[in-house]
Amino acid sequence: MSDLLRLATAGSVDDGKSTLVGRLLYDTKSVLADQIDAVTRASVDKGLATPDLSLLVDGLRAEREQGITIDVAYRYFATPTRSFVLADTPGHVQYTRNTVSGASTAQLVILLVDARKGVIEQTRRHAAVLALLGVPKLVLAVNKIDLVDDPAAVFAEISSEFNSLTSTLGWATEDVTEIPVSALHGDNIASRSSNTPYYDGPSLIEHLESVPVDADSAGRHSIGLRFPVQYVIRPRTADYPDYRGYAGQVAAGTVARGDEVVVLPSGIRTTVERIDTADGELPLAQAGRSVTLVLADDVDISRGDTIASPVDVPEPLADFDATVCWLAEKPLRPGARLLLKHGTRTTQAIVGTLVERFDEQKLVAAPSPETLELNDIGRISIRVAEPLVADDYGVNRHTGSFLLIDPAGGNTLAAGLVGDVLSAVEVGDKV
């Protein structure tokens, strides 16, 4: 079990995400006393009898005044068992892109629904996006369970509908957990509540502390080393006149001293002489570790190249299909000339055909759309100027993901996944 869990929240507007996150921070004693005092005073000013914990996370004055959360915010909290990094995302439909951003590296996502509303259109949209992103574990927090007349029946009905949805989207039963909660009153957040006698599972924090998640959940299949070169280090000082190291983060696999490696896209082979860090040398580095590799041979390597294991060398891609979530107001059309950023490499790209657009409500695809609009998910063909050393997203989340960028303004236009990941979540006939 990892001692660090990366998680995210998702859900609809006014389902209580800010209150839930505030409750998590409060119950794990992850906020300072003066913050609690400020929230208490603000709550009294609003005429509330108890502290409004949502104010702990709605930090911007404008957000507090309007009562909305409009961006991804990263929160840090810990229990004696685990540390947590939480990406808190907004619920508005137009901010689905924030959910994509927050969940892209998450090992677990807490998806909220309002017990009075149940599984709605935005719930299904978020579940589909999370399935496409390959999020390993999912928690459905049925919030405001104290506000319905028959909480046991409502919880059972929502859980059944959600289980049907997630099984269709490809999650195994053991990877999805439903918990009835009241974020306002703290029911089933830090500890199990006597107000939900029909529920005999763990509280939310108990589940977060115990859920088994691999330290590197990016890999769905075991693959060899993938090390995108971020920077070439050449000090040329009196102490290091000939030093040449290649800095970056291990995106997949492991690397050890003496390992044979291949440099892509050139295909030159060499061996790893040393693995350097700021704290000294390492005998081995695993996925997620930032290191500097020193190679045995003087090889021509620059930023954007990839140092890989020679046993399962990926074929550099010049033309490929990909699934994208379009994040821009301006629609995507065939023939668009964009920049594509994959790992540490940025190259020019041309969008070919729009193969299909995914309907996340019916879980079917419409072939050959004319455009992809804001928040649309679709499969497209792409040609790049410089071949990419990429794996299928179904094999590895890190090495199979990319961004499409506006070459004029530098804005991110789409989050992309190499391969046809849509086929894993489509059901029924094409429409």
C-alpha positions, 0 to 999 in steps of 0.5 A: 500500500502506498503512503500517498494517495492522489485523489480528486473530487467530481460532481454537479453544482450544489451537491456539496463538494466544497463542504465535503472537502472542508469536512475532510480537512477539518476532521483530519485536523489539516487546517490552522486554528486561525482559519477555523476562527475566520470561517466561524466568524464568516458563518456567524455573519451569514446567520449560520449556527454552525461553521460553513466548512465550504469556506475552508476551500472557497478561498477566493473572495469572489467565490465566497461572495458568489457561492461557487467554486470555479477552478481546480484547487489542490488540497493536502491533508493527512491521517496517521495512516496516509497522506493525501493530495486532493484535486478539488474540481468544480461541478459546472458543465462548462468546467468539465475540462477541470475534471479532466485535469484534476482526475488525469493523475488521480488514483481514486476519484470521489464522485458526489451526487445529491441524494435528492437528485440521484444519478443525473446527466452530469454524473453520467458525463463525469463517470464516462470521462473518469472511465476514459481516463482510466481512474483505478478506484471510484467512490460514490458519495451520496451526499445530503442523505439526511434530507430524504424521507427514506434514506435506506431506499434512496441509497439502495436505488442510487447505488444500484443505478450507479453500479449498473453504469460503472460496470458498463463503463468497465469498472470491476465491482470491487473498484467501486464503493458507495457511501451515504454521507452528510458532509454538513453534519459529518455523517460517515466522513471521519467515522461511521454514523449511527444515523445510517443503520442501513449502511455497514461499510467504512466511513469515507476516511476509513476507506481512503486510508485502506483502499489498496492502490499501487504507488504507480497506478499509471500503468495498466500493463507492465512495460519497460522503462520510459524516461522522457528527457527533460533537460541535458545537464552539462556544468562544464566546471572545474569539478565537472569538466566532462559531466553529461547527465539527462534529467527527467522523471521515470514515466514507466518501468524502472531503471538500474545501474548497468541496464541496457537502454535504447535512445528514441527516436534515434535507436542508439543503444548504450548502458546506464552508468549512474543514476544521480539525484540531489541527495546522491547516487541511486542503484535503482529508480522507479516510476515517478522518481525524478533523476539524472541518468549518466550513460556509458557512451557519449550519445547525441540526446536532447530534450524530447528524446526518450530513454527506454528499455530495449525489450519492448521498444515502442514504435515511434508514431507519425500518424495515429488515432487518438481520443480527445476531450475538446476543451475550447470554445472554438470547435475543432474541425478537420485540417486544424493545425495545432501543437501537440505536447507529449511528455517533454516533446512539443511538435506540430500536428495536423488533425485529419478526420473526425472519426466519431463523437462519443455520447456519454449519456447513451454510451454510443458513438456518432460517426463522422461528426463535422466538429467537436464542440466544447466538452465533446469527447471524440476519436480523431486521426492526427499526423505529427511533424516529429514522431512520438515515442508513445504507448497506447493509453490503455497500456500506460496513462502517462506515456499515452496522454498528450495535450493539443495546444493553440499555436497562436495563443498557447492555450490548451485546446484538448486533452488527448489519449493515444489509441481507441479508448472509446471502444472500452466504454461504448455499448450498443450500436453506432448512432 
